[in-house]
Amino acid sequence: MKKLPFRRVLTALCIGSLIFSHQIIAQQSPPKRFELTIDNIMRGPDLVGYTPSQVYWSQDSQRVYFRWKRAGEPRLKEPDLYVVNRDGSGLRKLSEEEARQQPPAFGELSKDKRYTLFTEEGDIYLYDHVKGERRQITRTVESESNVHFTRDQKHIYFTRQNNLYVMALDGGSLVQVTDIRTGGAADQTMAQARGGSGFGLQRQREQSQQRGTESQEFLKQEERKLIEAVRERAEQREEQEKRRKEREKRQPFNLPPGQSVSNLTLSPDGQYVIATVVQAATGAKNTIVPNYVTESAYTEQITARTKVGDAQGRTRMAIISAETGEVKWVDHGQRGPVAETSSQTSTQSQTETSRQAQGREREVQLFNLQWSEDGQRAALLARSADNKDRWVLLLDPATGKTKVLDHLHDEAWIGGPGAFTLGWLPDNKTVYFQSERDGYAHLYTVSADGGEPVQLTSGRFEVSEVRLSQDKTKFYFTSSEVSPAERHFYSMHIAGGARTRISSLPGHNQVVISPDETMLAIIRSYSNKPPELYLAPNAAGAEARQVTTSPAAEFFSYNWIDPPIVHFKARDGAMVPARLYKPANFQKGGPAVIFVHGAGYLQNVHKWWSSYYREYMFHHLLMERGYMVIDVDYRASAGYGRDWRTAIYRHMGGKDLTDQVDAARYLVAEHGADPKRIGIYGGSYGGFITLMAMFTEPDVFAAGAALRPVTDWAHYNHPYTSNILNLPQADAEAYRRSSPIYFAEGLKGALLICHGMVDVNVHFQDTVRLVQRLIELRKENWELAVYPVEDHGFVQPSSWADQYKRILKLFETHLRPGLERSPVIDSAASKQRSPRKQ
């Protein structure tokens, strides 16, 4: 072996040592310090990471699976499947092939816990948890959906082309249980399937059954008497029709045009199919959202929703006999008064008079059918079309009749968490549900044999996400009992009594219990900590172990605060909760900003990571510039019970707006804010409140930024708006006093409006109509920024950054006049010119 010269060896050693030293320094060097700029904040998930989602356990309770992406991964990339052991060890990302072989995230588990039944891309699969294998059950062009085990666990049933089928798992025999035909088209399809002669027979049958005019019927009968060939064909057709009817014991369920089925379920005894039948709205007009920036380079149209008050679809529930096809409609039993009309006369028949006395059938939606474990009883929920009444009903499938177990009426509207909760206790005669009957969403039970409901939880807190334990001896649920600002996991005996708090970490705890109920997988977050996956024993106060770390390393280099929660007294005496962002060196007479969260019914004053995390970080930037910020859970926000939720009934922009005004007065009186330098901003419902503030309280707010705002509630959707304001044609006053466009003449301060042009929720038309109104009013102190590729929730970081630079410029210009520097100093380029001091 040839020896290297000493000089070359020494040089190589020095270079290697130098490289190794640089690696050590790189490993030990602190992460890049976070620069608090709008461009950095508006990176969104690229900075704060992605929330672990679709969390589920293996059936042996040894592993947890979840979907996750780390900060910095491509925005449009789907989250990968990860797995971790129950003790928190062995966290790893699975390859696509590995992920495909893992247990499914969703599906129905067999009673022996061995198999999970699920659908994937329109086909049915069965996963064997013992063998760790999946088996494909169907491979068809048609799509199968809504798949379940039958009661004997030896068969499965599913929906295919609007009909219900039962298949044996061992031999694979397939039986069509229903014959549902829509709009007449199904008759031709089935006839064609029988062959050409069948199709010809079908056409003859249809033509023969169509009765013509008197002269046409005369000619038809004469032709049959006169021409022997015609008579023979008619007799042959009639004989074939007779035999067909004898063979087909099950009569078809013919739906007229405009009707369809949306859900089919089989009763536990296999005797009935419960079908939800949807009647499309007649005469309803869908809105159009133009999309200007498209792959085709042409403007394209997006068909969107209808507007509030337009004709609405209707649903009914049918019970179909699996043996005969006989149909009974579920009778919810609710009747309403019938208004007299000019067509009613004294010559009405006795039957019609009786019907009028009883009242017409109320329009009621039936949903969430639940069978008892023994399969003998069925309960379901019902709500009136105006959402002012909700019933828990017991159903007799043999007759279609129902019995009311519980009735809740609200002069405003039914709502609150847990409104869809319904289930049976193990005695097979007691139903559990949730209700706001005492003002807060609590858990109740009621006997199927009748009697008054029994309240199991009570207090000034709310219960949600109720489920039974595996042995059905206790409830698990999420509760705000500790504080409206926190959510914790509890257990309680099914008869009620003492509640045991299990989760221990402050903030928000969303729990998935392991199948053996010994472990918890928790998605937990805190005010200044984004959501992460934790694992903990299912025991009160047990220590939780963090599994994931989602944000970029630089996120942790900034001192994100835990905003203190304060309360101020509103003019009606209510104590309003808020989060306060106050600089340590706030100068008396300094500027202040009020942030208004969106959705109306949403909570943002809490001790967990906000869905408005960009705004949370933006408030830190405002604090660094000397602003005080307050974020209010105004009237109609979630988390505070029925009265808080419905305080805006028939007047949006009433108490929800005065809460913002009272917040401004609180900042002035208690914290020294300048009453002439108060701004306001928010998106969606927050944008609407901002407009109402700028138009109706112009002496309180000097500047406002309304993002994607509702400007006229008569142009919003039906399900949300009709609950709060009724129908525009029936309650025009409620709509006029709640819509900013009617108050635009009051604008005095500086207004910024920002809106995505492809918004299919709050349409860009809302802003266009308001702009025209401002032009006609000759207002000049407003500006509009449009975002051509954005929907209601922005996606592009560049759009987010542009919007918030404009908001910052608005506040810097109008709330801090006389600044020596330009109000726009927050771009990356300006940061390079003027480095931020560390």
TIDREN-444383 format. One record per residue (C-alpha): x, y, z; residue in one letter. Coordinates in pm, whole numbers, plus 50000, padded with zeros to 5 digits. Example, Ala and Ser with C-alpha at 12.3 -4.5 7.8 and 13.67 -1.06 7.14 Angstrom:
<nodes>
512304955050780a;513674989450714s;
</nodes>
This chain:
<nodes>
500005000050000m;501425033549897k;502045057850183k;500695093550155l;503075122950215p;502905136450574f;501795170950451r;498785156350267r;497795135550571v;498035166150796l;495985186950554t;493285160350536a;493155157750915l;492805195450948c;490025197350690i;488185168250853g;488555184051195s;487275217251059l;484205200750902i;483475181351222f;483805213551426s;481335231651198h;478885202651235q;479165204651615i;478625242351609i;475645238451371a;474065212651601q;474585234051909q;473655267751755s;470255281251862p;467405281451611p;466915311651391k;465275339651588r;461705346951480f;461225380851314e;457795394951399l;456735407151055t;453465403450870i;455135382350602d;456395358550870n;453085356951058i;451065350450745m;453085319650656r;450385301950855g;450965264250886p;454455268450740d;455225285151073l;452865270451334v;452565235751179g;449565213651113y;447225198851372t;447405160751407p;444075147751278s;442035115851219q;443435100651538v;442505064051602y;443785033751791w;444664998851675s;442134973551804q;444714958152039d;445204992952193s;448954991152134q;449355018151866r;447915051751770v;447535062751407y;447045098651292f;447425121650992r;450035148851022w;452235173450833k;455175192150975r;455735229450934a;457385237250604g;455955207750409e;454195217050081p;450815233250149r;448885212549896l;450435179450000k;448055155650179e;449005147750541p;450935115350588d;449865086550811l;451975083451127y;452035056651394v;453285057251754v;453325031352030n;451025035452330r;453985045152551d;454905073452311g;457885055552156s;458535046051795g;456955076051623l;457385072351248r;455855081850914k;454445053450707l;455025049750335s;451975050250106e;452095012250074e;452465007650449e;449605031750514a;447345012350279r;447834980550484q;447024996550820q;443614994850990p;441095019750844p;440395052451025a;436645049450976f;434165020950945g;431914998051148e;433454973651393l;431994938651430s;430604928351768k;433564904851831d;435934934251755k;437774913951490r;436614930451168y;436054965751047t;433734971150751l;434425001850538f;434265016650190t;437105030649984e;436725047049643e;433215032749609g;434034996349693d;433514976350015i;436404962350220y;436724941150533l;439764945450758y;440834916050976d;442464930251291h;443874896351394v;445624889251063k;446274925750984g;444844921050634e;442214937650421r;439814918850194r;437964935049906q;434274925649908i;433024943749595t;434684954949275r;432004972649071t;431515002048839v;428645013949058e;429545029749390s;428625012749718e;428095033550031s;426625033450383n;427814998050459v;426894980250785h;426854945950947f;423464929550989t;422434918851337r;423674882951286d;427094896351176q;427064870950888k;425754895250631h;426324931250536i;423974956650385y;424794987050175f;423365012149927t;423955009749554r;422195031849300q;419565043349552n;418635008049658n;419534986549957l;421284952949913y;422164924850156v;425194902750094m;426354871250274a;429974873450388l;430694836350344d;429104827250011g;428714862049868g;425014857849776s;423454891749695l;419814901549751v;418224934349646q;415934944149932v;414284975449787t;412974985049445d;413095022949455i;412475039949122r;412835077049064t;411075098048804g;409965068448586g;413475063748449a;414095033048661a;411255013848492d;412925016648155q;416325007848301t;414994975848458m;413104966548144a;416234971147936q;418114949048181a;415584920948108r;416414922547738g;414984938047425g;411654919947445s;411274931447802g;411904967147695f;409304963347417g;406814949147664l;407504978247898q;406805003347621r;403604985147525q;402514984747888r;403175021947926e;401295030147605q;398345007947695s;398045023748038q;397995058947900q;394345068047861r;393555090347567g;390595112347480t;387115097647442e;387495093947065s;390965078447100q;389665052747350e;386785044047113f;389185037346826l;391445016347052k;388574993547158q;387254990146801e;390744980946675e;391024953246934r;387624939046836k;388204941846464l;391854930946408i;392764896046535e;396564903046544a;396014933346768v;393754913146998r;396324884747026e;399194908547110r;397064925847374a;396064892947536e;399694880747530q;400864913147691r;398194911247960e;399104875048039e;402804883548065q;401974913248287e;399894890748512k;402744865348548r;405264893248611r;403184906948897k;402864872049045e;406654867449034r;407424901449175e;406024899249526k;407744931749624r;405964962249488q;408204990449362p;408495023549546f;407985049049271n;409245083949351l;407955112449137p;410335136048956p;412155158949199g;412355133049478q;415305111049575s;416555090049866v;419515101850073s;419835074350334n;418805037750361l;419115016950679t;417954981650759l;416104974351082s;417884949551314p;415284922551242d;415634927750868g;411914934350820q;412094971250731y;414194995850537v;414085031450668i;414515056550386a;415005094050400t;413215108950101v;414275143249981v;411915165949788q;413895192049595a;412765227949630a;410455239849353t;411265273449200g;414385279849409a;417085300449240k;420745292949297n;423275321049303t;426245323149066i;429815331049175v;432065341348883p;435585327048889n;437915349648691y;441335333148731v;441015297848589t;443045271248411e;440925276248099s;441735313548095a;437985319948060y;435655332748329t;433825302848475e;430665301548683q;430335284149019i;426755274349106t;426355283049474a;423615283249739r;420165298849742t;419385329749951k;417495330350278v;413725328150246g;413785311049905d;411965278049858a;413595250250058q;413775213050004g;411785189750228r;412625156050379t;410345128050495r;411055093650637m;409555062450480a;409355026950618i;409575000950341i;408624964650402s;411574942750298a;409154914850201e;406354932650016t;407734967149936g;404764983250110e;405535018950215v;404415036850529k;405365072850598w;406605081050947v;403955102151118d;405645126951353h;402195137051476g;402835174551481q;400075196951352r;399865234451313g;397055259551262p;395755264450910v;395315300550802a;391965308750648e;391945317850281t;389395333250049s;388905299249885s;387385284350202q;383605284650174t;380635271350363s;380375243150108t;383535225950233q;383115188850282s;382865174650631q;386275158050585t;387895190850484e;386275208950775t;387645182751013s;391095186050861r;391015223550905q;389995219651268a;392915196551338q;395355218751150g;397765209850873r;400805187950922e;403805208551033r;406885207450823e;409255186651035v;412655171250960q;413295136151099l;416855124351157f;419365104451365n;417375071951396l;418845049851673q;417885013451750w;418134998552098s;420764971252146e;418104943852144d;416684957551818g;413174960851959q;412824998851977r;413795028851769a;414175065251869a;414805095251650l;415025133051659l;412715157651488a;412955195151438r;410465219651293s;411325238050973a;411555270951165d;413875253951422n;411825265951718k;410795230851825d;412775198751878r;411335164751971w;412745131452085v;410425105351934l;409815068051981l;409015050651650l;406795020451589d;408135007251254p;405114984851200a;402725014351182t;404955044651127g;403415061251434k;405555080251684t;405315089852051k;406865121452194v;409405114152468l;410685149952502d;409765183552351h;411865215152364l;410525248552241h;412555280452203d;411015313652101e;414335321751931a;415835289551791w;417035255351905i;420815251651921g;423815247052145g;426365218852162p;425095183152155g;421865191351973a;422215158751774f;423095135952070t;420825105352095l;421335069552215g;420065040552426w;421165028652769l;421864991052815p;418404984452963d;416984989552608n;414205011752741k;415965044052836t;417025070552585v;419715096552651y;419915130452479f;421065166152533q;418985197252584s;419265234252672e;416005233152869r;417675248253181d;419695273352978g;422845252252928y;423525221252716a;423215191952957h;422685154552951l;419245139053010y;417575104953004t;413935095852946v;412055062752958s;410635049452633a;407575039752835d;406915076452917g;407485100153203g;409455131953263e;413095134553149p;415765131253418v;418605156553419q;422005140253478l;424315170553463t;423585206053574s;425335239053634g;426525269753447r;428605249553202f;428075229452883e;428495192652798v;429395179352453s;430735148552270e;428795123752486v;429495086552440r;428995054352637l;431835033452776s;432424998852624q;430654981852915d;427885007952903k;428165015553274t;429275051653238k;429295081853011f;432385098852876y;432015135052770f;433735168552725t;432755196752962s;433485233353040s;432815227853411e;436315239453517v;435895272053327s;434245284753008p;437825290252891a;438805253252913e;437565219452790r;438235187652985h;437395150752959f;435055135353220y;433375102753314s;430115097553502m;427885067853591h;424935063353356i;422565071353642a;424275104853699g;425935116154019g;429575125754074a;431645134953769r;435325125253744t;437655148853559r;440265127853379i;442345152253168s;444825173053366s;446595196853125l;445015231753110p;443565243352780g;441555222852532h;441585184652544n;439995164452263q;440145127552355v;440105094452168v;439855064652406i;441715032252333s;439495001652267p;440484986352603d;439785020452764e;443085020952951t;444695048852746m;443805082752599l;445065099152282a;444605136652333i;444805165452089i;445675192952332r;446525229752291s;447015260352508y;446715297852446s;450285300752318n;450885264352219k;449485249651894p;447665215951907p;449805185051961e;449185148152019l;449585135652378y;449205100952529l;448035094952884a;446585066853100p;442815067953141n;443015078553505a;442195111053683a;445195134253693g;447505110553504a;450555126153340e;450285131552965a;453265126052735r;453685148652430q;454245129652105v;454395156051830t;456015190051786t;454415207551491s;455735243751462p;458975254151298a;461865257651544a;461935295551510e;458335297651639f;459575289151988f;462185316851989s;459505343652032y;457795350552364n;454145344452268w;451985355652559i;449135338152738d;446615366752706p;444875374253036p;441095370153038i;439255400753169v;435585408853219h;433855442253175f;430285452553254k;428035458652955a;425325485352965r;422685459353052d;424745446453345g;426095415153175a;429745406653242m;431425402552903v;434595381152875p;437545393052665a;441235386352604r;443475416552658l;446745423352476y;448335452652658k;451935463952609p;453925465252933a;454845501452857n;451455512552723f;451245550152726q;448095566652851k;446295581252554g;447675554552325g;445755537352042p;443565506652085a;442075480651850v;439085457751897i;439135424151716f;435765408251636v;435805370851577h;433745355551298g;430955329651281a;428865347451545g;428405314751734y;432085308351805l;434255311852115q;437585329952102n;438135340052465v;439685308452600h;442875291052711k;443555271352395w;445155277652055w;442815299351853s;441575291951505s;442405328951463y;446075322451530y;447225346451257r;445285374051432e;446745362551766y;450255368051626m;449205400551454f;448115413551795h;451675408151921h;452905429551633l;450385456651726l;451545454952089m;455155460151980e;453965491751806r;452225505152116g;448645493752053y;446385478052312m;444105450852166v;440955435052308i;439225404052169d;435605400852291v;433265370952324d;430295393052249y;426635382952273r;425905352752045a;429355337652105s;429565300552188a;430315285952529g;428045306652756y;424625290352737g;421305296152566r;420615332152672d;424015344152551w;423595324852225r;420145338652141t;420645374552262a;420785386451898i;417415371551794y;415765395051542r;418575420451576h;422095412551465m;424085443851525g;422195449651851g;423735436052173k;426615420451981d;427565455451863l;426965473652193t;429325448452355d;432075461952124q;431185497952210v;431225489652582d;434615472652532a;435925505252382a;434655524752683r;436265499252914y;439645504052741l;439335541652786v;438105541453147a;440225513153288e;443355512853072h;443785548352948g;443165543752575a;442555575252371d;438805575952288p;439665592551955k;442125565251854r;440125532951862i;439995509751565g;438015478151495i;438445448951255y;437205413751186g;436205389250915g;432885373850807s;430535380651103y;433385401851240g;433355421150912g;429625426550946f;430035439851303i;432865462451184t;430575477850922l;427765482751175m;430255498951412a;431605522751146m;428115531651020f;426105534051344t;428775542951605e;430955566751399p;432045587251701d;433455556551879v;435575541051603f;438085561351403a;439005533451161a;437765498851072g;438715469850847a;435775448150733a;436995415250585l;434665393550369r;431685410650540p;427965403450522v;426405436450416t;422775425450371d;421455394950557w;418675390250302a;421435378350065h;422985352650303y;422095315650332n;418905300650472h;419965276450752p;422005302150946y;420055334050884t;416465321450915s;417175308951266n;418145343451388i;416085367551175l;413185345351058n;412305350050687l;412915383250509p;409455383250349q;407865377150692a;410125398350916d;411495426150697a;412095448450999e;414565423651150a;416555422950825y;416625460550772r;417815468951122r;420425441251105s;421975449150765s;424835474650733p;423875485150380i;420875503950523y;423145524950750f;426025533350513a;425235570550523e;426575571350880g;430185564750778l;432655590650915k;435905572850991g;438295554950757a;437005521850621l;438905493650452l;436955465150289i;438745433050184c;437005404550004h;437895373049808g;436195373149469m;435535335449469v;433795335649807d;431005309449794v;429955316550154n;429625354350186v;429455363349820h;431585390949669f;428255405249554q;427695416549915d;430685439749890t;429855450849534v;426365462049640r;427765481049940l;430395497949723v;427685510149487q;425765523549787r;428855542149914l;429385557049568i;425775568849552e;426155584049899l;429285602149772r;431425587650050k;435175590749988e;436815578150307n;436825541350213w;438885517550004e;438435482649865l;440995454749824a;439965424249621v;441585389849608y;440805372949274p;441705336849367v;440455335649727e;437365319349874d;435945328250216h;438965314650399g;442175326350231f;444745300550122v;447615319449962q;450155334050210p;450595363449972s;446885371950004s;447005369650383w;450085392050391a;448645417950153d;445415420150354q;447105425150690y;449635450250559k;446645470750448r;445025466950791i;448255477650960l;448565507450726k;444965517450804l;445625517451179f;449045533851157e;447655561550937t;444455569151127h;445125558551487l;448705571351518r;448895603451313p;452095623751300g;454465594151279l;457835603351135e;458185570550948r;456035556850671s;453095536450800p;454015507650568v;457275494550710i;456545457950740d;457595442350411s;460555419050386a;462405445050180a;461975472050444s;463215447850707k;466385443750508q;466815481550493r;466065486350864s;467135455551059p;465155449051375r;467245452451689k;467495420351891q;
</nodes>
